[in-house]
């Protein structure tokens, strides 16, 4: 049940999807991989929307070079664990939610344990090797996977539903080399908000999701494009689902 203070806090959004939708948000546990550029806007907007539990996994500390885009953290957080800083920030914006943290590196060996009883997986990573780990966990557990990636002034996002849509391996069967890439803070801000919107729509049942569609954003041209994706029957990850 929503408390009186929650009804007041979420008044404007319950006008959209009702108290039932807000209850769904409250009862959802989100697994968020990464507390950096993408993880910042995703977690902040899920927190203010009232998602009941956000579990954040990240092994890094806050560095000065992070602060042009990682808005969960500030100057005072330099050299702190990102998950510690993230938890403090999220609880400050909404004390009613639960924030769980794990100071770990995500691997094929620990991903299922880390995800645990989460209802969905959110990709806020900066490399495709870990993204493929998340994708495999999504397929194995049968829970949605919300993908996002950025570089420079550009970004992409898609929503993956196991057994229904193309998985990440269908779309990107090979991981590009891991490298440090340029990024302006507005890029993860924009794509992170797309991901957060997809998550809220999925939980509440509102609108149409980016299913079998890859959204491409070019900030320099102020353009958005949707590219159709398709499941591959021979996909090693989802072909048997």
C-alpha positions, 0 to 999 in steps of 0.5 A, a space after each residue: 500500500 502507498 503511504 499518504 506521503 507517497 501519494 503526495 510525492 507521486 501525485 503528478 505521475 499517478 495522474 498518468 498510470 494511477 495508484 496501481 502503476 505506482 504500486 508496481 513501481 514500488 514493488 519492483 527491484 531493478 539491477 543496475 550495472 554501473 554507477 557512472 555516466 549512464 547509471 547516474 541519470 537512470 538511477 536518479 530518475 528511477 529513484 524519484 519515480 519511486 522504484 522500490 529497490 535499486 541494486 547498484 553494482 560497480 567496482 570503481 572509485 570516483 575520479 575527477 575525470 568522471 565529473 563531466 558526466 557522472 552526476 551521481 557524484 560531486 567534488 567531495 566524492 573524489 576517491 570514494 567508492 561510486 556505490 557509496 556515493 550513489 547510495 547517499 545521493 539516491 537516498 537524499 532524493 528519495 528516502 522512501 526507496 531501498 538502495 542496495 550496493 555491491 562493490 564488485 566487478 561483474 563477471 560470468 561467474 558472479 552475475 547470476 548471484 548478483 542479479 538474484 531476485 531482481 525483476 530486470 537488468 539495466 545496462 549502464 556499462 562502458 564495454 561490450 564484454 560486460 554487456 554480453 554477460 548481462 545479456 546472457 544473464 537476461 536470457 537465462 533468467 528470463 527477465 528484461 534487459 535494457 541496453 544503452 551505450 554512448 560515445 561522443 555526442 551519440 548514443 543508442 538504446 534498445 529494450 530486450 525481452 527474452 523469447 520475444 525480441 532480438 537479444 544483444 548477441 543477435 544485434 552485436 555478435 562481436 564485441 568491439 575492442 575495449 577502449 577509452 572513448 570520448 564522451 560529453 555529459 549530455 550523451 549519457 544524460 539523454 540515453 540514460 533518460 531513454 533507458 529510464 523511460 523504457 523501464 518505467 513504461 515496462 513496469 507500469 505497462 504504459 506506451 510502446 517499448 523499443 522492442 526489436 528497435 535500436 534507437 540511434 541518437 546523434 546529438 550534433 544533428 539533433 536527430 533520432 532514428 530507429 533501426 529494426 532488429 531481428 532475432 537470429 534463429 542460430 543465436 547462441 544466447 537466445 536461439 533456443 528460447 
